[in-house]
Amino acid sequence: MPSLKSQRDFLKLKKEGRFFHATHWLAVSHNKNEEKTIRWAWTVSKKAGNAVTRNRLKRWGRDCICEFENHEIDINFIFKNKKKDFYKNLTREEFDKAFKKCFKKIDTTVDAN
């Protein structure tokens, strides 16, 4: 799966994309692309926790994205700064529920265009 890497891609997504808050801890920016595949990125601050916690969030996210691969879209998942140990104590069920909510909202906004 390709990912967004260049600063140009992030700036274009920020300028032209749609933005919404999926939960109190997750925000999403998305836009259609010409790449004919899904491209994704993560914005996870070091304040979210140690490397183990940040990598767990990204791993769980990749698992969720696999179900959404047939779309032509750029997505940036932004994990907001929360109090200490919030992400460490986040359960997989809460995470999956939030990502399903994201993808449902993205589907409705992409189909509307």
N, C-alpha and C positions, 0 to 999 in steps of 0.2 A: 504494500500500500504506500503510495507516495505521500509525502507530508509537505507542509508549507515550511520553507526554510529561509527564503530571502526576505530582507527588510521590505523590498518593493511589494511582495505579496501581502505582507501584513498591513502595510500602509494602504494598499488598494482595498483590502478587505475592510479596514477601518473607515475609509472614505466612502466606499460605494455599497458596503454590505448592510444587512439588517442586524440589529442588536436587540437582545432581550434578556431578561433575568429569568432563568428557569426555576431557581430556588433562591433562598437567601444566601447560599454559598456558591452558586454556579451561575455564570453569565455566558452567553453564547453570541458570537458574531458569525454571520454566514452570508454567502453570496454564490450565485451560479458561476460556473467556470466553463472554459472552452476546452478543458483537458479531457473531457469524456470519462472522468473518473472522480471519485471522492478524494479530496486532499484535506488533511486535518493538521491541527497544531494545538499545543497546550501552552497556557500561560499559568505557571505555578510558581509563586514566590517562595523564597526560602523560609518565609514566615509561616508557610503552610505546614512545615515540619521538617524532619531530617530527610536525607536522601531515600531512605527505605520507604517512608510514607509517601513522598512525592512520586517515586517510581511505582508504588502500588496503585496510586490513583491513575497514572498513565497506563499501566497494564490493564486495569479494569476497564478503562476507556477504550483501549484497543479492542478488547473483547466485545464491547458493545457496538463499536463501529463496524465490525465484521458483518453484523446483521444488516447494515445500512449501506453496503458497498455499491449497490447498483445505481447510485445517484451521481449527478455531475455537479458537485458543489464543493466549495471551500468552507471549512468550519474552523473556528478558533474557540476552544473551550477555556474559559477564564475562571480559575478557582480563586475566589475572593479571600482576602485576609480575614481570618476568624481568630477567636481566642485560642490560646495554647491548647494543644492536644485535640482540637475539634476534628481534624482530618484523621488523626490517629485512631479515634474512637468511632469514626464513620463506618457503618456496616455496609456490606456488599448489597444488601437488599435496598437500603436507602439510596445508594449510588445508582443501582440499576433503575430504580423508580424515577430518579431525576433525569437520567439519560433517555429513558423512554419518553418522558414528558418533552424533552428537548427535540427528539426526532419527530414526535407527533406534531409539534408546533412548526418545525422546519418543513415538514411535508405539506402542511396547510398553507404556509406562506409561499413556498416554491410553486405549488399547484395554482395559487391565485395569480401568479405572474404570467 
